[in-house]
Structure formats: C-alpha cells, structure tokens
C-alpha cells in the first residue's frame, strides 16, 4: 500500500502504467488470434500461386492495423475493468477514498490513459490503416495480374494463345521445376524450350521467366533440321501476358482528406459518395469510443464498495452495456449509407451514454443487483439442501 501514499502524480503514474500495460497485452493477444484466423484464408498464396513465406506474411500483416483499430476500444474496456478490479481487490480504492480522493479525482489517470489510446486509434484511422489497406490492394492486384503465377498449374499444359507452357511442380521460393515451353507465335519459326527450373522476375523492362540448365530447339520453316542450343540461363519474355492493373480504392482505403473532398477526376456515383460520408464519420467517431467506454467502466466499477458487495453483477452489466453500444454503432454505420440520420443518432447515443456515465459517477451510484433478486437467490440457496434430500 505504500506505493499509493505519495504525491498524486505517483498515483496517476501507477494507475496509468497498469491500464496501458493491460491494454497492450489484451490488444496484442486478441489481434494476434484474429490475425491468424484471417491469415489462414490466404494460405493459397504459398500453395497454388507459389509465393514465398515472406510474401505471405507481408500481405496478411497489412490487415493488422485495421484489426487493431476495431479491437482497441474493447481492449481498453478490458484493461480499465482489470485495473479497477485489481484496485478494489487490494482495497486500494477504499484507502484512496478514505484519504479524501474523490471519484472525479480518481478518474483522471484513467482518462489520461484513454487519451493515449485515443491518439493511437486516431493515427490508425486517419493514416496507418488506410495506407496498409492501399498497399494490400496494390499487392493483390500485382499478384492477380501475374498470369503465370495464377494460371500455371503443375502437371498441366496451359495454352496462352499460340504459347503452351507446362511445369512439373512448384517448389519453395517461387521456383518452377521441369519447365516446357512451346512457342508458335512467330509464323516463320517454332521454338521449344526445356529447362530444369525457372523463376519469374520483374524489372523495369517487363516480366521474364528466367530458365536454368536447359536447351532451346528452333524449328525454322525453310529448314528440315532444328537448331539446338544448350544454356545455363535463359530469359523468356512474358511481358505480354502480364497486365498493369487499374486500381480503384474503396472508401475504407481512402485517406480522410479524400473522404472530405473526393477527387474531382473521379466521377463517383451517389451510392459511393454516401459510403464516403459514412466512412468519414466512422473515422471521426473512432477516437471517441475509448472515452465513452472508459467512462462507462468507471461508472460501473470505479466507486468504492465494501468487500461484501460483489462486483460480478456490475462487470456483467458493464460488458452487456458496452456490447450494446458497440453493436448499435456498427448498425448505425451500416445504415448510414442509405439513411444519413443514423450518423446523427450515433453521435447522440455516444453523447448520452457518456453524460449518463458522468452522472452516475457524480451521484455515487453503485451498481448492485436489485434487492428482490438477492432475496430470491438467498431463498433458493436456503431451499437447495432440502430439495437435495428429497
């Protein structure tokens, strides 16, 4: 208890450290679990398309900021709940209250920690998450435009116009083993290429299939015998089979300035403009949810209570209230595209929830189960032994 009997700044630092550390642990844990489940859906990048583990991890990791943006407010609720429960279990809240610290003073370090979390969420929503989603869109578009990576299947003859390709198998690192090419694009000659292995390489000049250890047979129309050339390395131009995709970013992938003022050169339909409006307000609301949730947590659990007053009921009611507010927010965001009034309702809901929580804190309302429910449970526990004997 000695750590709490000092300057108020020491108490604030102590509480903020617990809240922020708990928030970080919960955020990393939940985000990692959800990221793994989402990443498993993209495992075909390493199998069917022959991408490396680094490409797989790079692409799937770009979704982490968006996951963190969604999870962060919930992680803060869990962190504040854990901190308040710890302070109550150690009787530190009662000691602070007896020492003259009011609930309005005790809530300050929680709000300071919430401000840090809110700034973190703001940075995610304004820049980091959209930038990562844009990079993810560009990366997926480049992979999708690579005909060789998407069409070429091991053991099958694939015709691309007058060009026929076959590979025996795909190996780690994007290596194609047992490559056969039959090129009849030039009417004056026919070229067959057989190589032990090959890899796709791209540079400023185009896309090339770089073959290793093979031979090239050239059949010219005016000659009976083919010309055979062995090679250690041979670059086969595949540029005409790789397209440059046109990328159009969705509202979630736009920066906030584009949501406020869509680019003039893009003729957006009214439905997409409505999506921009809804996404803009989602970005503006994202940093507000931590403050509302922190106020709710303190209203339900931050007031001093005796050891006989259980906290399980208050924690259960807090979780239900938080879920109700967050689910209502998601519903409003979905409806906002067709019904702009849903945006105003979401602002009013958050304001009303925050004001009601502040009112509960100011009035010193302790959330306990109703007395009639307690009597009913007490009577039920008293009757259980007699019911068991019968």
C-alpha positions as CSV (number, residue, x, y, z in Angstrom):
1,X,0.0,0.0,0.0
2,X,3.0,2.3,0.5
3,X,3.2,2.9,-3.3
4,X,-0.1,4.8,-3.2
5,X,0.8,7.1,-0.3
6,X,2.7,9.8,-2.1
7,X,2.2,12.7,-4.4
8,X,-0.9,12.4,-6.7
9,X,1.4,12.2,-9.7
10,X,2.8,8.9,-8.4
11,X,-0.7,7.5,-8.0
12,X,-1.6,8.6,-11.6
13,X,1.6,7.1,-13.0
14,X,0.9,3.8,-11.1
15,X,-2.7,3.6,-12.5
16,X,-1.8,4.6,-16.0
17,X,1.0,2.0,-16.1
18,X,-1.4,-0.8,-15.2
19,X,-4.1,0.4,-17.6
20,X,-1.7,0.9,-20.6
21,X,0.2,-2.4,-19.9
22,X,-3.0,-4.3,-19.7
23,X,-4.3,-2.6,-22.8
24,X,-1.2,-3.6,-24.7
25,X,-1.4,-7.2,-23.6
26,X,-5.1,-7.6,-24.5
27,X,-4.7,-5.7,-27.8
28,X,-1.7,-7.8,-29.0
29,X,-3.3,-11.1,-27.8
30,X,-6.7,-10.5,-29.4
31,X,-5.3,-9.0,-32.6
32,X,-2.9,-12.0,-33.0
33,X,-5.6,-14.6,-32.6
34,X,-7.9,-12.9,-35.1
35,X,-5.0,-12.2,-37.5
36,X,-4.0,-15.9,-37.5
37,X,-7.6,-17.0,-38.3
38,X,-7.7,-14.4,-41.2
39,X,-4.2,-15.3,-42.4
40,X,-5.1,-18.9,-42.9
41,X,-7.5,-17.9,-45.6
42,X,-4.7,-16.7,-47.7
43,X,-2.5,-19.8,-47.4
44,X,-3.1,-20.4,-51.1
45,X,-0.6,-17.7,-51.8
46,X,2.1,-20.2,-50.9
47,X,0.5,-23.2,-52.4
48,X,-1.4,-22.5,-55.7
49,X,0.5,-19.3,-56.6
50,X,3.9,-20.3,-55.3
51,X,4.6,-17.2,-53.3
52,X,7.2,-17.2,-50.6
53,X,6.6,-17.2,-46.8
54,X,7.8,-13.6,-46.7
55,X,5.2,-12.5,-49.3
56,X,2.5,-14.4,-47.4
57,X,3.4,-12.8,-44.1
58,X,3.8,-9.4,-45.7
59,X,0.4,-9.4,-47.4
60,X,-1.6,-10.8,-44.4
61,X,0.2,-8.5,-41.9
62,X,-1.1,-5.4,-43.8
63,X,-4.6,-6.2,-42.3
64,X,-3.3,-5.9,-38.7
65,X,-3.8,-2.1,-38.3
66,X,-7.5,-2.4,-39.3
67,X,-7.9,-5.3,-36.8
68,X,-6.2,-3.2,-34.1
69,X,-8.5,-0.3,-34.9
70,X,-11.6,-2.4,-34.3
71,X,-10.3,-4.2,-31.3
72,X,-8.6,-1.3,-29.4
73,X,-11.8,0.2,-27.8
74,X,-12.8,-3.3,-26.5
75,X,-9.2,-3.9,-25.3
76,X,-9.3,-0.6,-23.4
77,X,-12.6,-1.6,-21.6
78,X,-11.0,-4.9,-20.5
79,X,-7.9,-3.1,-19.3
80,X,-9.8,-0.5,-17.3
81,X,-12.0,-3.2,-15.9
82,X,-9.0,-5.2,-14.9
83,X,-7.3,-2.2,-13.3
84,X,-10.4,-1.2,-11.3
85,X,-11.0,-4.8,-10.2
86,X,-7.3,-5.0,-9.1
87,X,-7.5,-1.7,-7.1
88,X,-10.7,-2.9,-5.4
89,X,-9.4,-6.4,-4.6
90,X,-6.3,-4.8,-3.0
91,X,-8.6,-2.4,-1.1
92,X,-6.7,0.5,-2.7
93,X,-9.9,2.3,-3.9
94,X,-11.3,2.3,-0.4
95,X,-8.0,3.6,1.0
96,X,-7.9,6.4,-1.6
97,X,-11.5,7.3,-0.9
98,X,-10.8,7.3,2.9
99,X,-7.7,9.6,2.2
100,X,-10.0,12.1,0.6
101,X,-9.6,11.3,-3.1
102,X,-13.0,11.8,-4.8
103,X,-14.1,9.7,-7.8
104,X,-13.7,12.7,-10.0
105,X,-10.1,12.9,-9.0
106,X,-9.5,9.1,-9.3
107,X,-10.8,9.0,-12.8
108,X,-8.1,11.4,-14.1
109,X,-5.3,8.8,-14.7
110,X,-7.9,6.6,-16.4
111,X,-8.8,9.4,-18.7
112,X,-5.1,10.2,-19.3
113,X,-4.5,6.6,-20.4
114,X,-7.6,6.8,-22.5
115,X,-6.3,9.9,-24.2
116,X,-3.1,8.0,-25.2
117,X,-5.2,5.1,-26.6
118,X,-7.5,7.5,-28.4
119,X,-4.5,9.2,-30.1
120,X,-3.3,5.7,-31.1
121,X,-6.7,4.9,-32.6
122,X,-6.8,8.3,-34.4
123,X,-3.4,7.6,-36.0
124,X,-4.7,4.2,-37.2
125,X,-7.9,5.5,-38.6
126,X,-6.5,8.6,-40.3
127,X,-3.4,7.3,-41.9
128,X,-1.9,3.9,-40.9
129,X,-4.9,1.6,-41.6
130,X,-5.8,3.2,-45.0
131,X,-2.2,3.2,-46.1
132,X,-1.8,-0.5,-45.3
133,X,-5.1,-1.4,-47.0
134,X,-4.0,0.5,-50.1
135,X,-0.7,-1.4,-50.1
136,X,-2.7,-4.6,-49.7
137,X,-4.9,-3.7,-52.7
138,X,-1.8,-2.9,-54.8
139,X,0.0,-6.1,-53.8
140,X,-3.1,-8.2,-54.5
141,X,-3.6,-6.5,-57.9
142,X,0.0,-7.2,-58.9
143,X,-0.3,-10.8,-57.9
144,X,-3.6,-11.1,-59.7
145,X,-2.2,-9.6,-62.9
146,X,0.6,-12.2,-63.0
147,X,-0.9,-14.7,-65.4
148,X,2.0,-17.2,-64.9
149,X,1.5,-17.2,-61.1
150,X,-2.3,-17.5,-61.3
151,X,-2.9,-19.7,-64.4
152,X,0.1,-22.1,-64.5
153,X,-0.7,-25.3,-62.7
154,X,1.8,-28.1,-62.1
155,X,1.4,-31.1,-64.4
156,X,-1.0,-29.3,-66.9
157,X,-0.4,-27.9,-70.4
158,X,-1.6,-24.3,-70.4
159,X,-2.3,-22.6,-73.7
160,X,-1.9,-18.8,-73.8
161,X,-2.8,-18.1,-77.4
162,X,-0.1,-19.7,-79.5
163,X,2.1,-20.3,-76.5
164,X,2.0,-23.6,-74.5
165,X,3.6,-23.9,-71.0
166,X,3.9,-26.8,-68.6
167,X,5.8,-27.2,-65.3
168,X,6.3,-30.4,-63.4
169,X,6.0,-28.8,-59.9
170,X,6.2,-25.7,-57.9
171,X,9.0,-25.5,-55.3
172,X,9.5,-23.1,-52.3
173,X,10.7,-19.7,-53.2
174,X,8.6,-19.5,-56.4
175,X,10.8,-21.9,-58.3
176,X,9.2,-23.8,-61.2
177,X,10.7,-27.2,-61.7
178,X,10.7,-29.1,-65.0
179,X,9.7,-26.3,-67.4
180,X,8.5,-26.9,-71.0
181,X,7.6,-24.1,-73.5
182,X,6.2,-24.5,-77.0
183,X,6.2,-21.1,-78.7
184,X,4.4,-20.8,-82.1
185,X,3.8,-17.1,-82.0
186,X,6.2,-16.4,-84.9
187,X,4.8,-18.0,-88.2
188,X,8.4,-18.3,-89.5
189,X,9.7,-20.5,-86.7
190,X,8.7,-22.7,-83.8
191,X,10.6,-22.7,-80.6
192,X,10.6,-25.5,-77.9
193,X,12.4,-24.8,-74.6
194,X,13.1,-27.4,-71.9
195,X,14.7,-26.4,-68.6
196,X,15.3,-27.9,-65.2
197,X,14.0,-24.9,-63.4
198,X,12.8,-21.3,-63.8
199,X,11.7,-18.3,-61.7
200,X,9.6,-15.3,-62.6
201,X,11.5,-12.0,-62.3
202,X,10.2,-8.5,-62.9
203,X,12.1,-5.3,-63.6
204,X,11.6,-2.0,-65.4
205,X,11.8,-3.8,-68.8
206,X,9.0,-6.2,-68.1
207,X,8.3,-9.7,-66.8
208,X,10.6,-12.6,-67.6
209,X,10.7,-16.3,-67.0
210,X,14.4,-16.9,-66.2
211,X,15.2,-20.5,-67.0
212,X,18.2,-22.6,-65.7
213,X,20.1,-25.5,-67.2
214,X,18.1,-26.4,-70.4
215,X,18.1,-26.4,-74.2
216,X,16.3,-24.5,-76.9
217,X,15.2,-26.1,-80.2
218,X,14.4,-23.7,-83.0
219,X,12.4,-25.1,-86.0
220,X,12.5,-22.8,-89.0
221,X,10.0,-23.3,-91.8
222,X,12.7,-23.4,-94.6
223,X,15.0,-25.8,-92.8
224,X,14.5,-29.5,-92.1
225,X,16.7,-29.9,-89.0
226,X,16.2,-27.9,-85.9
227,X,18.9,-25.7,-84.3
228,X,19.6,-26.9,-80.8
229,X,21.2,-24.6,-78.2
230,X,22.1,-25.5,-74.6
231,X,22.0,-22.8,-72.0
232,X,22.8,-22.3,-68.3
233,X,20.5,-19.3,-68.1
234,X,17.9,-18.0,-70.5
235,X,15.3,-15.2,-70.0
236,X,12.0,-15.8,-71.7
237,X,9.9,-12.6,-72.2
238,X,6.5,-12.9,-70.6
239,X,5.6,-9.2,-70.5
240,X,2.7,-9.5,-72.9
241,X,1.0,-11.9,-70.5
242,X,1.2,-9.6,-67.5
243,X,-1.1,-6.7,-67.4
244,X,-0.9,-3.4,-65.5
245,X,-4.0,-3.3,-63.3
246,X,-6.1,-0.2,-62.8
247,X,-6.5,0.2,-59.1
248,X,-9.7,1.8,-57.6
249,X,-9.6,2.3,-53.9
250,X,-12.7,1.7,-51.8
251,X,-13.9,4.2,-49.1
252,X,-12.1,2.3,-46.4
253,X,-8.9,2.6,-48.3
254,X,-9.1,6.4,-48.8
255,X,-7.3,9.0,-46.7
256,X,-9.5,11.3,-44.7
257,X,-8.9,14.3,-47.0
258,X,-10.3,12.2,-49.9
259,X,-13.3,11.3,-47.8
260,X,-14.0,15.0,-47.1
261,X,-13.4,16.1,-50.7
262,X,-13.5,13.2,-53.2
263,X,-11.0,13.6,-56.2
264,X,-12.6,15.7,-58.9
265,X,-11.3,13.5,-61.7
266,X,-13.3,10.5,-60.3
267,X,-16.9,10.5,-61.3
268,X,-18.3,8.7,-58.3
269,X,-22.0,7.5,-58.2
270,X,-24.2,8.8,-55.4
271,X,-24.1,5.5,-53.6
272,X,-20.3,5.6,-53.4
273,X,-20.4,9.2,-52.2
274,X,-22.8,8.1,-49.4
275,X,-20.2,5.4,-48.5
276,X,-17.5,8.1,-48.3
277,X,-19.7,10.1,-45.9
278,X,-20.4,7.1,-43.7
279,X,-16.7,6.1,-43.6
280,X,-15.7,9.7,-42.8
281,X,-17.9,9.8,-39.7
282,X,-16.7,6.3,-38.7
283,X,-13.1,7.7,-38.7
284,X,-14.3,10.7,-36.6
285,X,-16.1,8.6,-34.1
286,X,-13.3,6.0,-33.7
287,X,-11.3,8.1,-31.2
288,X,-14.5,8.9,-29.2
289,X,-15.4,5.3,-28.3
290,X,-12.5,4.9,-25.9
291,X,-13.6,7.8,-23.8
292,X,-17.2,6.6,-23.7
293,X,-16.2,3.1,-22.8
294,X,-13.7,4.3,-20.1
295,X,-16.4,6.4,-18.5
296,X,-18.8,3.5,-18.6
297,X,-16.3,1.2,-16.9
298,X,-15.6,3.7,-14.2
299,X,-19.3,4.4,-13.6
300,X,-19.9,0.7,-13.1
301,X,-16.8,-0.3,-11.2
302,X,-14.9,2.8,-10.0
303,X,-16.9,3.7,-6.9
304,X,-15.7,2.3,-3.6
305,X,-17.7,-0.5,-2.1
306,X,-17.4,-2.9,0.8
307,X,-16.0,-6.4,0.4
308,X,-19.5,-7.8,0.9
309,X,-20.7,-6.0,-2.2
310,X,-19.8,-8.3,-5.1
311,X,-18.5,-6.9,-8.4
312,X,-19.6,-9.7,-10.7
313,X,-23.0,-8.2,-11.3
314,X,-21.5,-4.8,-12.2
315,X,-18.9,-6.4,-14.5
316,X,-21.7,-8.4,-16.3
317,X,-23.8,-5.3,-16.7
318,X,-20.8,-3.3,-18.0
319,X,-20.0,-5.9,-20.6
320,X,-23.6,-6.0,-21.8
321,X,-23.8,-2.2,-22.0
322,X,-20.5,-2.0,-23.9
323,X,-21.7,-4.7,-26.4
324,X,-25.0,-2.9,-26.8
325,X,-23.3,0.5,-27.5
326,X,-20.8,-1.1,-29.9
327,X,-23.3,-3.2,-31.8
328,X,-25.6,-0.2,-32.1
329,X,-22.7,1.7,-33.5
330,X,-22.0,-0.9,-36.2
331,X,-25.6,-1.0,-37.1
332,X,-25.7,2.8,-37.4
333,X,-22.6,2.7,-39.6
334,X,-24.2,0.2,-41.9
335,X,-27.5,2.2,-42.1
336,X,-25.7,5.5,-42.6
337,X,-25.1,4.7,-46.4
338,X,-28.9,4.8,-47.1
339,X,-30.0,6.7,-44.0
340,X,-27.8,9.7,-43.1
341,X,-29.8,10.3,-39.9
342,X,-28.2,7.2,-38.5
343,X,-24.9,9.1,-38.2
344,X,-26.6,11.8,-36.1
345,X,-28.1,9.1,-33.9
346,X,-24.7,7.5,-33.3
347,X,-23.3,10.9,-32.1
348,X,-26.3,11.4,-29.8
349,X,-26.0,7.8,-28.5
350,X,-22.4,8.3,-27.5
351,X,-23.0,11.7,-26.0
352,X,-26.0,10.4,-24.0
353,X,-24.0,7.3,-22.8
354,X,-21.1,9.5,-21.7
355,X,-23.3,12.0,-19.9
356,X,-25.2,9.3,-18.1
357,X,-21.9,7.7,-17.0
358,X,-20.7,11.0,-15.7
359,X,-24.0,11.5,-13.9
360,X,-23.7,8.1,-12.3
361,X,-20.1,8.9,-11.1
362,X,-21.2,12.3,-9.8
363,X,-24.2,10.8,-7.9
364,X,-22.1,8.0,-6.5
365,X,-24.4,5.3,-7.8
366,X,-23.1,1.8,-7.0
367,X,-24.3,-0.8,-9.5
368,X,-25.7,-3.7,-7.4
369,X,-28.3,-6.4,-8.2
370,X,-31.8,-5.5,-7.1
371,X,-32.7,-6.5,-3.6
372,X,-35.6,-8.7,-4.7
373,X,-33.3,-10.6,-6.9
374,X,-30.9,-11.1,-4.0
375,X,-33.7,-12.3,-1.7
376,X,-34.8,-14.7,-4.4
377,X,-31.3,-16.1,-4.8
378,X,-30.9,-16.3,-1.0
379,X,-34.2,-18.2,-0.6
380,X,-33.1,-20.5,-3.5
381,X,-29.8,-21.3,-1.8
382,X,-31.6,-22.0,1.5
383,X,-34.0,-24.4,-0.1
384,X,-31.4,-26.3,-2.1
385,X,-30.3,-28.7,0.8
386,X,-34.0,-29.7,1.5
387,X,-34.6,-30.2,-2.2
388,X,-31.5,-32.3,-2.5
389,X,-32.6,-34.6,0.4
390,X,-36.0,-35.1,-1.3
